[in-house]
Structures are given as C-alpha cells and as structure tokens.
Amino acid sequence: MATACARAGRPVDSVQLLAVSKTMPLPSVLEAMAAGQAGFGENYVQEGVQKIEALRAWEAEGGRPVQVAWHMIGPLQSNKTRVVAAHFDWVHSVDRLKIAERLAEQRPAELAPLQVCIQVNIDGGASKSGVAPEEVLALARAVAALPRLALRGLMTIPEPQSGFEAQRAVHARARTLFEQVREAGIGGAAFDTLSMGMTADLEAAIDAGSTLVRVGTAIFGAR
Ligand SMILES: *Cc1c(COP(=O)(O)O)cnc(C)c1O
C-alpha cells in the first residue's frame, strides 16, 4: 500500500486497510488486532455475527477492550438486514433502495448511524451484485436522504483482470463515478470512501484513487 501510494503521489494515510477475515477464525482476528488492525470485513452474515459476538465474549472474559469496526462486504438479502443493522458498523454492499430502507428502519437507536457504501457493478458482470453505473446518482440521492444511515461512498468488485493497466482502467471508471456523486453534493463531506482493490489489484486501485482496500489473502493467507 505504501509503495502504491508513493507511486501515485498520495499520502500513505489517504488509504485505509480493511482486513477481510471471512472464513478466518477469531484467533486470526485477535492476532491482526494485536498488530494494530482496526477494521475487519466479513462476507457472510451469520459468520460475521458469530465472530462479532465471540469478540465481545472474549472482552467480557478479560480480553483487552478493543475498538474495531466491522464491515459487511458480502451480498445482502432483505431477510438479513435486521441482524446486520444490529451488529455491523459499515455495509459496503447496498445495491438497492429496499435494502437501504430496511437498514435505516432497523438500525438500533442507541448505535451510531450505520455507515454505508453503494455497490456498483462497474464492469457489467452479468451474475454480479451492484447497481448499474447509470443508476448510481439516483440511488445515492435516495440513500443519503434516509435517517440512521450515513452514505460514505461507493464500492466495486471488478472482474479479475490481469495486468496493472487493465485493472487500473476499470478502477478509474469507478473513480469518475465517485467524483460525480461527490460533485453533486450527495452525502456531503461524509461521502469520502471509494472501497476498491483486493489482494490481486490493490496497487492499481490505489493508483486510480481508492481510499479503502479490502484485503484477505495477502494478510491471512489462502482461504
Ligand atoms: C473476499 C473478498 C475480498 C478479499 O479478497 P482477497 O483476494 O482475499 O484479498 C475483498 N472484497 C470482497 C467483497 C470479498 O468478498
């Protein structure tokens, strides 16, 4: 990440690292936490909630109190929104208004607003989640108007591309969309997150303007 930031002429603290801990057990999360990692991403609702609760139990049993943020990054069905709204700090995978409305309605009042990103199907992959690029502005406007949610940005998962330039070209399209939403003033100053880049393409994503890379394999090893 530091090398990619230097190459792009960006300050190293302009990109956050989200550790994707899906399929990894709690001890792996604790090890990453001990090394200073503060944000974790989970794909599967049930697994994520179990880990969040296991961490709370570990703290209650005398583990060191921790301040970590849990990010839901996997596809979200409407029957799972309640448990997500009650446990997670962030959701990156909002791709339709109905999901956002449910999250807003179900976010417990005693918790901080749920931080959300809109997932964009940036390359038109047929089987993929995400709103079409031309629908992003309208969805962003509608989500930004909901209570109990803070619209933070956009998220993409492009089809795998080999080669820096091919990867960068797709990420650059997401960056352009991100700037369009920002320039329209949607979400205000809180709209600051472009969640893109994984183990295989984080350098290209950072070069194109990512502010948050979601990295599993390069941190925890193969799943
Ligand atoms: C699994 C996953 C990642 C991390 O992928 P790696 O290639 O292991 O870094 C990032 N984002 C999403 C949405 C994922 O599902």
The ligand as an ORCA input file, in Angstrom:
! r2SCAN-3c Opt
* xyz 0 1
  C     -13.056    -11.960     -0.256
  C     -13.260    -10.536     -0.566
  C     -12.199     -9.627     -0.526
  C     -10.769    -10.020     -0.257
  O     -10.243    -10.779     -1.288
  P      -8.696    -11.204     -1.333
  O      -8.465    -11.525     -2.749
  O      -8.568    -12.391     -0.424
  O      -7.888    -10.066     -0.844
  C     -12.484     -8.290     -0.777
  N     -13.733     -7.873     -1.039
  C     -14.776     -8.716     -1.089
  C     -16.133     -8.185     -1.399
  C     -14.567    -10.065     -0.865
  O     -15.602    -10.904     -0.949
*
